[in-house]
Amino acid sequence: MTSISLPTRGQVERSLSQKVLALYRSNLGHQPSKVQCHISDGKIMIILEDSITKPEQVLVEQGQQDLAEKVHDDLDKAICPELKALIEEIVGVQVIDVLTDAKFDTGRTGTIAVLEDAPQFRDSQSQRRPKDSEDTLNDAE
């Protein structure tokens, strides 16, 4: 009965994506064009599209790639505690490590949050139906 009150994996991933987008907007004054979150085996992968801020872009355009990377790393470190707290609040599991890297040529940032345990989810309706159908087919054989 408790599993019914649990969110589905998709609901948690959507919530995380929205909250991460809001975090970047409020803390950096920059909104990535897209945020995707995927949860798998006690890890959360976060991919941000167009994540490079205007000041970082200006530095790259001026040939200051190293400085742009340092600025980006420092910004990541500055928001990391809030990102960890946000993830822990949404998934209900402690974050034990956060790994992040950015590609200035594509404008993407990837973050992996390593969790202490895999979060608990309930199956979505779409996940249950095929399994039920498969069970029915197996039973008929």
Secondary structure, DSSP 8 states (H G I E B T S, - for coil): -HHHHS-BHHHHHHHHHHHHHHHHHHHHS---SEEEEEEETTEEEEEEES---HHHHHHHHTT-HHHHHHHHHHHHHHHHHHHHHHHHHHHSS-EEEEEEEEETTTTEEEEEEEESS----B--HHHHHHHHHHHHHHHH-
